[in-house]
Amino acid sequence: MTTSEKVQYWLELANTDLGAAKAMLESKYFLHVGFMCHLTIEKALKAAITHFTNEIPPKIHQLVKLATKAGIHDKMTEEQRELLRELNPLNIEGRYPEYKQGIAQTLNNDKCVQLIAKTEDLLCWIKKQL
Protein backbone atom coordinates (compact mmCIF):
# COMPACT_ATOMS: atom_id res chain seq x y z
CA MET A 1 0.00 0.00 0.00
CA THR A 2 1.35 3.44 -0.88
CA THR A 3 1.37 6.28 1.64
CA SER A 4 -1.40 7.96 -0.32
CA GLU A 5 -3.54 4.83 -0.14
CA LYS A 6 -2.94 4.57 3.61
CA VAL A 7 -3.98 8.20 4.10
CA GLN A 8 -7.09 7.59 2.02
CA TYR A 9 -7.89 4.51 4.11
CA TRP A 10 -7.83 6.52 7.35
CA LEU A 11 -9.90 9.34 5.81
CA GLU A 12 -12.54 6.91 4.55
CA LEU A 13 -12.84 5.49 8.06
CA ALA A 14 -13.14 9.01 9.49
CA ASN A 15 -15.91 9.85 7.01
CA THR A 16 -17.76 6.64 7.89
CA ASP A 17 -17.52 7.42 11.60
CA LEU A 18 -18.88 10.93 11.04
CA GLY A 19 -21.84 9.41 9.20
CA ALA A 20 -22.35 7.02 12.10
CA ALA A 21 -22.32 9.96 14.55
CA LYS A 22 -25.09 11.61 12.54
CA ALA A 23 -27.11 8.38 12.51
CA MET A 24 -26.67 8.02 16.26
CA LEU A 25 -27.94 11.58 16.72
CA GLU A 26 -31.11 10.75 14.81
CA SER A 27 -31.56 7.70 17.03
CA LYS A 28 -30.92 9.79 20.17
CA TYR A 29 -27.93 7.65 21.21
CA PHE A 30 -26.04 10.64 22.53
CA LEU A 31 -23.19 8.80 24.20
CA HIS A 32 -22.50 7.05 20.90
CA VAL A 33 -22.50 10.40 19.08
CA GLY A 34 -19.63 11.56 21.27
CA PHE A 35 -17.77 8.29 20.80
CA MET A 36 -18.11 8.44 17.01
CA CYS A 37 -17.01 12.09 16.92
CA HIS A 38 -13.90 11.07 18.84
CA LEU A 39 -13.22 8.25 16.40
CA THR A 40 -13.71 10.58 13.44
CA ILE A 41 -11.00 12.93 14.63
CA GLU A 42 -8.75 10.11 15.83
CA LYS A 43 -8.75 8.54 12.37
CA ALA A 44 -8.26 11.89 10.62
CA LEU A 45 -5.26 12.53 12.85
CA LYS A 46 -3.91 9.08 12.02
CA ALA A 47 -4.23 10.02 8.34
CA ALA A 48 -2.22 13.15 9.09
CA ILE A 49 0.46 11.15 10.90
CA THR A 50 0.70 8.80 7.95
CA HIS A 51 0.87 11.71 5.51
CA PHE A 52 3.44 13.80 7.34
CA THR A 53 5.67 11.12 8.86
CA ASN A 54 5.14 8.11 6.56
CA GLU A 55 4.96 6.06 9.76
CA ILE A 56 2.30 3.72 11.07
CA PRO A 57 0.22 5.75 13.53
CA PRO A 58 0.55 4.72 17.17
CA LYS A 59 -2.22 2.58 18.63
CA ILE A 60 -3.32 5.27 21.04
CA HIS A 61 -6.54 7.25 21.38
CA GLN A 62 -5.30 10.48 22.96
CA LEU A 63 -6.16 13.17 20.45
CA VAL A 64 -3.70 15.82 21.62
CA LYS A 65 -0.83 13.34 21.40
CA LEU A 66 -1.94 12.27 17.92
CA ALA A 67 -2.19 15.89 16.74
CA THR A 68 1.26 16.57 18.16
CA LYS A 69 2.73 13.48 16.49
CA ALA A 70 1.19 14.62 13.19
CA GLY A 71 2.85 18.01 13.62
CA ILE A 72 -0.40 19.95 13.37
CA HIS A 73 -1.28 20.66 17.01
CA ASP A 74 0.58 23.98 16.99
CA LYS A 75 -1.25 25.01 13.80
CA MET A 76 -4.66 24.49 15.38
CA THR A 77 -6.75 27.29 16.78
CA GLU A 78 -7.49 27.30 20.49
CA GLU A 79 -11.08 26.29 19.64
CA GLN A 80 -9.81 23.24 17.72
CA ARG A 81 -7.50 22.27 20.59
CA GLU A 82 -10.41 22.65 23.00
CA LEU A 83 -12.45 20.26 20.85
CA LEU A 84 -9.66 17.67 21.12
CA ARG A 85 -9.76 18.01 24.90
CA GLU A 86 -13.57 17.82 24.91
CA LEU A 87 -13.71 14.71 22.70
CA ASN A 88 -10.91 12.82 24.41
CA PRO A 89 -12.86 11.49 27.42
CA LEU A 90 -15.74 10.43 25.15
CA ASN A 91 -13.62 7.55 23.88
CA ILE A 92 -12.18 5.49 26.70
CA GLU A 93 -14.18 6.74 29.66
CA GLY A 94 -17.46 6.33 27.78
CA ARG A 95 -16.84 2.58 27.67
CA TYR A 96 -16.65 2.02 31.40
CA PRO A 97 -19.68 1.96 33.70
CA GLU A 98 -18.13 4.16 36.37
CA TYR A 99 -17.69 6.99 33.83
CA LYS A 100 -20.49 6.27 31.40
CA GLN A 101 -23.34 7.72 33.40
CA GLY A 102 -21.51 10.96 34.18
CA ILE A 103 -20.55 11.50 30.56
CA ALA A 104 -24.03 10.59 29.31
CA GLN A 105 -25.48 13.32 31.52
CA THR A 106 -23.38 15.94 29.72
CA LEU A 107 -24.71 14.97 26.29
CA ASN A 108 -28.09 15.99 24.93
CA ASN A 109 -29.45 16.71 21.47
CA ASP A 110 -28.21 20.30 21.30
CA LYS A 111 -24.76 19.41 22.62
CA CYS A 112 -24.45 16.54 20.12
CA VAL A 113 -25.52 18.74 17.21
CA GLN A 114 -22.77 21.13 18.25
CA LEU A 115 -20.21 18.32 18.62
CA ILE A 116 -20.98 16.98 15.16
CA ALA A 117 -20.67 20.44 13.58
CA LYS A 118 -17.34 21.09 15.29
CA THR A 119 -16.10 17.59 14.43
CA GLU A 120 -17.06 18.08 10.79
CA ASP A 121 -15.27 21.45 10.70
CA LEU A 122 -12.12 19.99 12.25
CA LEU A 123 -12.20 17.02 9.89
CA CYS A 124 -12.35 19.41 6.92
CA TRP A 125 -9.49 21.45 8.35
CA ILE A 126 -7.32 18.35 8.83
CA LYS A 127 -8.05 17.26 5.26
CA LYS A 128 -6.91 20.68 3.99
CA GLN A 129 -3.62 20.21 5.84
CA LEU A 130 -2.87 17.04 3.88
OpenMM code with the backbone's topology and positions (N, CA, C; nanometers):
from openmm import Vec3, app, unit

residues = "MET THR THR SER GLU LYS VAL GLN TYR TRP LEU GLU LEU ALA ASN THR ASP LEU GLY ALA ALA LYS ALA MET LEU GLU SER LYS TYR PHE LEU HIS VAL GLY PHE MET CYS HIS LEU THR ILE GLU LYS ALA LEU LYS ALA ALA ILE THR HIS PHE THR ASN GLU ILE PRO PRO LYS ILE HIS GLN LEU VAL LYS LEU ALA THR LYS ALA GLY ILE HIS ASP LYS MET THR GLU GLU GLN ARG GLU LEU LEU ARG GLU LEU ASN PRO LEU ASN ILE GLU GLY ARG TYR PRO GLU TYR LYS GLN GLY ILE ALA GLN THR LEU ASN ASN ASP LYS CYS VAL GLN LEU ILE ALA LYS THR GLU ASP LEU LEU CYS TRP ILE LYS LYS GLN LEU".split()
positions = [
    Vec3(0.0841, -0.1179, 0.0000),
    Vec3(0.0000, 0.0000, 0.0000),
    Vec3(0.0890, 0.1247, 0.0000),
    Vec3(0.0586, 0.2196, -0.0858),
    Vec3(0.1348, 0.3438, -0.0876),
    Vec3(0.0922, 0.4329, 0.0293),
    Vec3(0.1725, 0.5329, 0.0580),
    Vec3(0.1373, 0.6275, 0.1638),
    Vec3(0.0043, 0.6943, 0.1323),
    Vec3(-0.0141, 0.7317, 0.0093),
    Vec3(-0.1395, 0.7963, -0.0319),
    Vec3(-0.2596, 0.7049, -0.0079),
    Vec3(-0.2454, 0.5781, -0.0375),
    Vec3(-0.3539, 0.4827, -0.0137),
    Vec3(-0.3812, 0.4653, 0.1358),
    Vec3(-0.2761, 0.4679, 0.2156),
    Vec3(-0.2940, 0.4572, 0.3607),
    Vec3(-0.3669, 0.5792, 0.4157),
    Vec3(-0.3296, 0.6965, 0.3673),
    Vec3(-0.3977, 0.8197, 0.4096),
    Vec3(-0.5447, 0.8118, 0.3716),
    Vec3(-0.5712, 0.7702, 0.2497),
    Vec3(-0.7095, 0.7590, 0.2023),
    Vec3(-0.7886, 0.6588, 0.2869),
    Vec3(-0.7257, 0.5511, 0.3247),
    Vec3(-0.7887, 0.4506, 0.4108),
    Vec3(-0.8370, 0.5143, 0.5408),
    Vec3(-0.7471, 0.5889, 0.6087),
    Vec3(-0.7835, 0.6522, 0.7352),
    Vec3(-0.8947, 0.7556, 0.7151),
    Vec3(-0.8875, 0.8316, 0.6054),
    Vec3(-0.9900, 0.9338, 0.5808),
    Vec3(-1.1261, 0.8717, 0.5511),
    Vec3(-1.1274, 0.7606, 0.4806),
    Vec3(-1.2543, 0.6913, 0.4551),
    Vec3(-1.3163, 0.6427, 0.5858),
    Vec3(-1.2336, 0.5911, 0.6750),
    Vec3(-1.2842, 0.5487, 0.8056),
    Vec3(-1.3392, 0.6675, 0.8837),
    Vec3(-1.2685, 0.7801, 0.8789),
    Vec3(-1.3143, 0.9010, 0.9485),
    Vec3(-1.4491, 0.9465, 0.8939),
    Vec3(-1.4638, 0.9452, 0.7625),
    Vec3(-1.5913, 0.9850, 0.7009),
    Vec3(-1.7045, 0.8914, 0.7415),
    Vec3(-1.6759, 0.7628, 0.7472),
    Vec3(-1.7761, 0.6645, 0.7889),
    Vec3(-1.8180, 0.6886, 0.9332),
    Vec3(-1.7214, 0.7171, 1.0195),
    Vec3(-1.7524, 0.7416, 1.1603),
    Vec3(-1.8343, 0.8691, 1.1779),
    Vec3(-1.8074, 0.9713, 1.0971),
    Vec3(-1.8882, 1.0933, 1.1041),
    Vec3(-2.0321, 1.0634, 1.0636),
    Vec3(-2.0490, 0.9823, 0.9602),
    Vec3(-2.1837, 0.9406, 0.9203),
    Vec3(-2.2538, 0.8628, 1.0302),
    Vec3(-2.1782, 0.7790, 1.0991),
    Vec3(-2.2355, 0.7022, 1.2103),
    Vec3(-2.2762, 0.7956, 1.3243),
    Vec3(-2.1967, 0.8987, 1.3499),
    Vec3(-2.2321, 0.9960, 1.4547),
    Vec3(-2.3655, 1.0623, 1.4217),
    Vec3(-2.3840, 1.0977, 1.2960),
    Vec3(-2.5093, 1.1609, 1.2538),
    Vec3(-2.6272, 1.0650, 1.2681),
    Vec3(-2.6055, 0.9382, 1.2357),
    Vec3(-2.7113, 0.8379, 1.2508),
    Vec3(-2.7453, 0.8167, 1.3982),
    Vec3(-2.6442, 0.8182, 1.4824),
    Vec3(-2.6673, 0.8021, 1.6263),
    Vec3(-2.7448, 0.9213, 1.6825),
    Vec3(-2.7198, 1.0397, 1.6289),
    Vec3(-2.7940, 1.1581, 1.6721),
    Vec3(-2.9423, 1.1416, 1.6406),
    Vec3(-2.9712, 1.0966, 1.5204),
    Vec3(-3.1110, 1.0753, 1.4813),
    Vec3(-3.1785, 0.9717, 1.5695),
    Vec3(-3.1025, 0.8748, 1.6162),
    Vec3(-3.1562, 0.7698, 1.7026),
    Vec3(-3.1540, 0.8090, 1.8503),
    Vec3(-3.1003, 0.9274, 1.8797),
    Vec3(-3.0918, 0.9792, 2.0172),
    Vec3(-2.9972, 0.8986, 2.1057),
    Vec3(-2.8970, 0.8359, 2.0448),
    Vec3(-2.7932, 0.7649, 2.1206),
    Vec3(-2.6770, 0.8622, 2.1426),
    Vec3(-2.6961, 0.9527, 2.2365),
    Vec3(-2.6043, 1.0640, 2.2529),
    Vec3(-2.4639, 1.0231, 2.2942),
    Vec3(-2.4510, 0.9247, 2.3803),
    Vec3(-2.3187, 0.8796, 2.4201),
    Vec3(-2.2417, 0.8260, 2.2987),
    Vec3(-2.3130, 0.7591, 2.2106),
    Vec3(-2.2496, 0.7053, 2.0903),
    Vec3(-2.2115, 0.8163, 1.9922),
    Vec3(-2.2862, 0.9254, 1.9924),
    Vec3(-2.2497, 1.0403, 1.9081),
    Vec3(-2.1116, 1.0895, 1.9491),
    Vec3(-2.0922, 1.1089, 2.0790),
    Vec3(-1.9632, 1.1556, 2.1273),
    Vec3(-1.8507, 1.0590, 2.0931),
    Vec3(-1.8766, 0.9310, 2.1109),
    Vec3(-1.7768, 0.8288, 2.0800),
    Vec3(-1.7385, 0.8319, 1.9320),
    Vec3(-1.8390, 0.8433, 1.8445),
    Vec3(-1.8113, 0.8437, 1.7009),
    Vec3(-1.7414, 0.9726, 1.6570),
    Vec3(-1.7730, 1.0844, 1.7221),
    Vec3(-1.7011, 1.2087, 1.6917),
    Vec3(-1.5541, 1.1940, 1.7294),
    Vec3(-1.5286, 1.1326, 1.8447),
    Vec3(-1.3901, 1.1072, 1.8843),
    Vec3(-1.3199, 1.0209, 1.7797),
    Vec3(-1.3841, 0.9139, 1.7383),
    Vec3(-1.3222, 0.8246, 1.6404),
    Vec3(-1.2975, 0.8954, 1.5070),
    Vec3(-1.3882, 0.9830, 1.4682),
    Vec3(-1.3711, 1.0580, 1.3436),
    Vec3(-1.2403, 1.1365, 1.3468),
    Vec3(-1.2204, 1.2113, 1.4538),
    Vec3(-1.1000, 1.2933, 1.4632),
    Vec3(-0.9763, 1.2075, 1.4850),
    Vec3(-0.9895, 1.1013, 1.5626),
    Vec3(-0.8754, 1.0111, 1.5832),
    Vec3(-0.8249, 0.9570, 1.4491),
    Vec3(-0.9155, 0.9135, 1.3660),
    Vec3(-0.8747, 0.8545, 1.2374),
    Vec3(-0.8221, 0.9599, 1.1412),
    Vec3(-0.8788, 1.0805, 1.1458),
    Vec3(-0.8259, 1.1888, 1.0624),
    Vec3(-0.6839, 1.2244, 1.1054),
    Vec3(-0.6604, 1.2246, 1.2354),
    Vec3(-0.5260, 1.2530, 1.2848),
    Vec3(-0.4290, 1.1410, 1.2470),
    Vec3(-0.4766, 1.0190, 1.2449),
    Vec3(-0.3908, 0.9077, 1.2022),
    Vec3(-0.3598, 0.9184, 1.0530),
    Vec3(-0.4519, 0.9728, 0.9750),
    Vec3(-0.4235, 1.0016, 0.8337),
    Vec3(-0.3139, 1.1071, 0.8242),
    Vec3(-0.3228, 1.2089, 0.9095),
    Vec3(-0.2217, 1.3149, 0.9087),
    Vec3(-0.0845, 1.2614, 0.9492),
    Vec3(-0.0818, 1.1756, 1.0492),
    Vec3(0.0460, 1.1153, 1.0899),
    Vec3(0.1057, 1.0377, 0.9739),
    Vec3(0.0235, 0.9582, 0.9096),
    Vec3(0.0702, 0.8800, 0.7951),
    Vec3(0.1233, 0.9714, 0.6856),
    Vec3(0.0490, 1.0775, 0.6572),
    Vec3(0.0870, 1.1706, 0.5508),
    Vec3(0.2195, 1.2423, 0.5812),
    Vec3(0.2293, 1.2955, 0.7014),
    Vec3(0.3440, 1.3800, 0.7343),
    Vec3(0.4680, 1.3038, 0.7785),
    Vec3(0.4508, 1.1846, 0.8345),
    Vec3(0.5672, 1.1115, 0.8862),
    Vec3(0.5982, 0.9839, 0.8080),
    Vec3(0.5018, 0.9382, 0.7279),
    Vec3(0.5140, 0.8113, 0.6557),
    Vec3(0.5364, 0.6950, 0.7524),
    Vec3(0.4857, 0.7107, 0.8748),
    Vec3(0.4957, 0.6061, 0.9760),
    Vec3(0.3573, 0.5493, 1.0042),
    Vec3(0.3557, 0.4308, 1.0604),
    Vec3(0.2300, 0.3722, 1.1067),
    Vec3(0.1881, 0.4491, 1.2312),
    Vec3(0.0649, 0.4994, 1.2360),
    Vec3(0.0216, 0.5748, 1.3535),
    Vec3(0.0238, 0.4878, 1.4790),
    Vec3(0.0544, 0.5486, 1.5924),
    Vec3(0.0547, 0.4715, 1.7167),
    Vec3(-0.0854, 0.4252, 1.7534),
    Vec3(-0.0927, 0.3140, 1.8219),
    Vec3(-0.2221, 0.2578, 1.8629),
    Vec3(-0.2645, 0.3210, 1.9955),
    Vec3(-0.2863, 0.4516, 1.9880),
    Vec3(-0.3322, 0.5271, 2.1044),
    Vec3(-0.4582, 0.6028, 2.0644),
    Vec3(-0.5273, 0.6557, 2.1633),
    Vec3(-0.6537, 0.7247, 2.1376),
    Vec3(-0.6518, 0.8684, 2.1878),
    Vec3(-0.5396, 0.9136, 2.2397),
    Vec3(-0.5298, 1.0480, 2.2956),
    Vec3(-0.5093, 1.1491, 2.1832),
    Vec3(-0.6119, 1.2295, 2.1614),
    Vec3(-0.6160, 1.3167, 2.0448),
    Vec3(-0.5062, 1.4222, 2.0436),
    Vec3(-0.4757, 1.4805, 2.1572),
    Vec3(-0.3698, 1.5823, 2.1620),
    Vec3(-0.2358, 1.5196, 2.1238),
    Vec3(-0.2085, 1.4020, 2.1754),
    Vec3(-0.0832, 1.3336, 2.1405),
    Vec3(-0.0780, 1.3004, 1.9915),
    Vec3(-0.1906, 1.2583, 1.9356),
    Vec3(-0.1941, 1.2270, 1.7923),
    Vec3(-0.1725, 1.3531, 1.7086),
    Vec3(-0.2364, 1.4628, 1.7472),
    Vec3(-0.2191, 1.5885, 1.6738),
    Vec3(-0.0753, 1.6373, 1.6820),
    Vec3(-0.0139, 1.6188, 1.7979),
    Vec3(0.1258, 1.6574, 1.8158),
    Vec3(0.2164, 1.5708, 1.7294),
    Vec3(0.1925, 1.4410, 1.7314),
    Vec3(0.2725, 1.3477, 1.6492),
    Vec3(0.2597, 1.3814, 1.5006),
    Vec3(0.1407, 1.4252, 1.4590),
    Vec3(0.1187, 1.4622, 1.3187),
    Vec3(0.1848, 1.5953, 1.2838),
    Vec3(0.2224, 1.6714, 1.3864),
    Vec3(0.2853, 1.8008, 1.3623),
    Vec3(0.1864, 1.9121, 1.3327),
    Vec3(0.0594, 1.8923, 1.3675),
    Vec3(-0.0398, 1.9955, 1.3374),
    Vec3(-0.1009, 2.0600, 1.4608),
    Vec3(-0.0683, 2.0106, 1.5787),
    Vec3(-0.1279, 2.0658, 1.7006),
    Vec3(-0.0999, 2.2156, 1.7128),
    Vec3(0.0217, 2.2572, 1.6859),
    Vec3(0.0575, 2.3984, 1.6993),
    Vec3(-0.0079, 2.4852, 1.5924),
    Vec3(-0.0560, 2.4260, 1.4863),
    Vec3(-0.1246, 2.5007, 1.3801),
    Vec3(-0.2730, 2.5191, 1.4093),
    Vec3(-0.3234, 2.4444, 1.5057),
    Vec3(-0.4660, 2.4488, 1.5379),
    Vec3(-0.5007, 2.5753, 1.6148),
    Vec3(-0.6248, 2.6184, 1.5980),
    Vec3(-0.6748, 2.7290, 1.6780),
    Vec3(-0.7007, 2.6782, 1.8194),
    Vec3(-0.7176, 2.7703, 1.9111),
    Vec3(-0.7487, 2.7298, 2.0486),
    Vec3(-0.8828, 2.6566, 2.0520),
    Vec3(-0.9779, 2.6965, 1.9689),
    Vec3(-1.1077, 2.6290, 1.9640),
    Vec3(-1.0922, 2.4839, 1.9169),
    Vec3(-1.0056, 2.4609, 1.8202),
    Vec3(-0.9810, 2.3243, 1.7721),
    Vec3(-0.9130, 2.2411, 1.8797),
    Vec3(-0.8178, 2.3000, 1.9502),
    Vec3(-0.7503, 2.2273, 2.0585),
    Vec3(-0.8485, 2.1960, 2.1713),
    Vec3(-0.9392, 2.2885, 2.1977),
    Vec3(-1.0410, 2.2652, 2.3003),
    Vec3(-1.1314, 2.1486, 2.2598),
    Vec3(-1.1638, 2.1389, 2.1315),
    Vec3(-1.2449, 2.0257, 2.0846),
    Vec3(-1.1723, 1.8942, 2.1088),
    Vec3(-1.0426, 1.8897, 2.0845),
    Vec3(-0.9659, 1.7673, 2.1120),
    Vec3(-0.9794, 1.7285, 2.2589),
    Vec3(-0.9661, 1.8278, 2.3459),
    Vec3(-0.9762, 1.8006, 2.4903),
    Vec3(-1.1184, 1.7598, 2.5290),
    Vec3(-1.2174, 1.8154, 2.4619),
    Vec3(-1.3570, 1.7818, 2.4909),
    Vec3(-1.3926, 1.6411, 2.4431),
    Vec3(-1.3406, 1.6031, 2.3273),
    Vec3(-1.3712, 1.4714, 2.2703),
    Vec3(-1.2953, 1.3589, 2.3391),
    Vec3(-1.1770, 1.3881, 2.3894),
    Vec3(-1.0908, 1.2821, 2.4412),
    Vec3(-1.1581, 1.1903, 2.5425),
    Vec3(-1.2254, 1.2416, 2.6444),
    Vec3(-1.2863, 1.1489, 2.7418),
    Vec3(-1.4066, 1.0723, 2.6863),
    Vec3(-1.4578, 1.1129, 2.5719),
    Vec3(-1.5735, 1.0434, 2.5152),
    Vec3(-1.5355, 0.9099, 2.4529),
    Vec3(-1.4082, 0.8821, 2.4431),
    Vec3(-1.3624, 0.7553, 2.3879),
    Vec3(-1.3501, 0.6493, 2.4964),
    Vec3(-1.2475, 0.6547, 2.5722),
    Vec3(-1.2185, 0.5495, 2.6700),
    Vec3(-1.3174, 0.5509, 2.7854),
    Vec3(-1.3355, 0.6675, 2.8468),
    Vec3(-1.4184, 0.6742, 2.9661),
    Vec3(-1.5640, 0.6395, 2.9377),
    Vec3(-1.6080, 0.6649, 2.8140),
    Vec3(-1.7457, 0.6328, 2.7783),
    Vec3(-1.7730, 0.4837, 2.7706),
    Vec3(-1.6685, 0.4043, 2.7758),
    Vec3(-1.6840, 0.2582, 2.7671),
    Vec3(-1.6983, 0.1914, 2.9033),
    Vec3(-1.6672, 0.2626, 3.0088),
    Vec3(-1.6647, 0.2016, 3.1402),
    Vec3(-1.7797, 0.2520, 3.2262),
    Vec3(-1.8476, 0.1599, 3.2944),
    Vec3(-1.9680, 0.1957, 3.3701),
    Vec3(-1.9482, 0.3085, 3.4702),
    Vec3(-1.8332, 0.3127, 3.5356),
    Vec3(-1.8135, 0.4158, 3.6375),
    Vec3(-1.8050, 0.5566, 3.5782),
    Vec3(-1.7758, 0.5695, 3.4492),
    Vec3(-1.7694, 0.6993, 3.3826),
    Vec3(-1.8898, 0.7252, 3.2930),
    Vec3(-1.9463, 0.6179, 3.2427),
    Vec3(-2.0489, 0.6269, 3.1395),
    Vec3(-2.1661, 0.7157, 3.1797),
    Vec3(-2.2175, 0.6967, 3.2977),
    Vec3(-2.3343, 0.7721, 3.3400),
    Vec3(-2.3025, 0.9218, 3.3500),
    Vec3(-2.1892, 0.9555, 3.4053),
    Vec3(-2.1511, 1.0961, 3.4175),
    Vec3(-2.1349, 1.1634, 3.2831),
    Vec3(-2.0730, 1.0941, 3.1896),
    Vec3(-2.0552, 1.1495, 3.0555),
    Vec3(-2.1899, 1.1601, 2.9850),
    Vec3(-2.2716, 1.0576, 2.9971),
    Vec3(-2.4028, 1.0587, 2.9312),
    Vec3(-2.4863, 1.1782, 2.9763),
    Vec3(-2.4711, 1.2186, 3.1000),
    Vec3(-2.5480, 1.3319, 3.1520),
    Vec3(-2.5052, 1.4650, 3.0898),
    Vec3(-2.3859, 1.4702, 3.0338),
    Vec3(-2.3377, 1.5941, 2.9719),
    Vec3(-2.3806, 1.6063, 2.8266),
    Vec3(-2.4356, 1.4984, 2.7711),
    Vec3(-2.4710, 1.4969, 2.6291),
    Vec3(-2.6227, 1.4990, 2.6105),
    Vec3(-2.6678, 1.5933, 2.5315),
    Vec3(-2.8089, 1.5993, 2.4933),
    Vec3(-2.8150, 1.6318, 2.3447),
    Vec3(-2.9311, 1.6476, 2.2900),
    Vec3(-2.9453, 1.6707, 2.1468),
    Vec3(-2.8676, 1.7946, 2.1012),
    Vec3(-2.8876, 1.9060, 2.1703),
    Vec3(-2.8207, 2.0300, 2.1298),
    Vec3(-2.6688, 2.0175, 2.1377),
    Vec3(-2.6198, 1.9593, 2.2450),
    Vec3(-2.4759, 1.9409, 2.2617),
    Vec3(-2.4201, 1.8511, 2.1515),
    Vec3(-2.4928, 1.7470, 2.1162),
    Vec3(-2.4454, 1.6544, 2.0125),
    Vec3(-2.4490, 1.7177, 1.8742),
    Vec3(-2.5486, 1.8003, 1.8479),
    Vec3(-2.5522, 1.8739, 1.7205),
    Vec3(-2.4273, 1.9610, 1.7100),
    Vec3(-2.3949, 2.0276, 1.8197),
    Vec3(-2.2769, 2.1130, 1.8248),
    Vec3(-2.1485, 2.0314, 1.8075),
    Vec3(-2.1396, 1.9173, 1.8745),
    Vec3(-2.0212, 1.8321, 1.8619),
    Vec3(-2.0004, 1.7849, 1.7188),
    Vec3(-2.1089, 1.7440, 1.6549),
    Vec3(-2.0979, 1.6976, 1.5162),
    Vec3(-2.0518, 1.8110, 1.4259),
    Vec3(-2.1070, 1.9299, 1.4425),
    Vec3(-2.0673, 2.0436, 1.3584),
    Vec3(-1.9194, 2.0763, 1.3771),
    Vec3(-1.8743, 2.0799, 1.5016),
    Vec3(-1.7339, 2.1092, 1.5288),
    Vec3(-1.6432, 1.9979, 1.4778),
    Vec3(-1.6878, 1.8735, 1.4924),
    Vec3(-1.6103, 1.7593, 1.4426),
    Vec3(-1.5973, 1.7665, 1.2913),
    Vec3(-1.7074, 1.7970, 1.2250),
    Vec3(-1.7058, 1.8080, 1.0787),
    Vec3(-1.6120, 1.9201, 1.0339),
    Vec3(-1.6163, 2.0333, 1.1030),
    Vec3(-1.5270, 2.1447, 1.0701),
    Vec3(-1.3807, 2.1063, 1.0890),
    Vec3(-1.3509, 2.0386, 1.2000),
    Vec3(-1.2121, 1.9990, 1.2249),
    Vec3(-1.1668, 1.8940, 1.1243),
    Vec3(-1.2541, 1.8013, 1.0907),
    Vec3(-1.2198, 1.7017, 0.9893),
    Vec3(-1.1849, 1.7704, 0.8569),
    Vec3(-1.2636, 1.8677, 0.8159),
    Vec3(-1.2349, 1.9412, 0.6919),
    Vec3(-1.1020, 2.0141, 0.7011),
    Vec3(-1.0754, 2.0742, 0.8158),
    Vec3(-0.9490, 2.1453, 0.8352),
    Vec3(-0.8297, 2.0495, 0.8249),
    Vec3(-0.8416, 1.9344, 0.8893),
    Vec3(-0.7320, 1.8354, 0.8834),
    Vec3(-0.7098, 1.7916, 0.7392),
    Vec3(-0.8179, 1.7664, 0.6666),
    Vec3(-0.8046, 1.7259, 0.5262),
    Vec3(-0.7314, 1.8315, 0.4445),
    Vec3(-0.7576, 1.9589, 0.4724),
    Vec3(-0.6907, 2.0681, 0.3986),
    Vec3(-0.5424, 2.0731, 0.4298),
    Vec3(-0.5027, 2.0229, 0.5466),
    Vec3(-0.3618, 2.0214, 0.5840),
    Vec3(-0.2836, 1.9165, 0.5057),
    Vec3(-0.3532, 1.8166, 0.4548),
    Vec3(-0.2874, 1.7039, 0.3881),
    Vec3(-0.2526, 1.7360, 0.2419),
] * unit.nanometer
topology = app.Topology()
chain = topology.addChain("A")
for resn in residues:
    res = topology.addResidue(resn, chain)
    for name in ("N", "CA", "C"):
        topology.addAtom(name, app.Element.getBySymbol(name[0]), res)
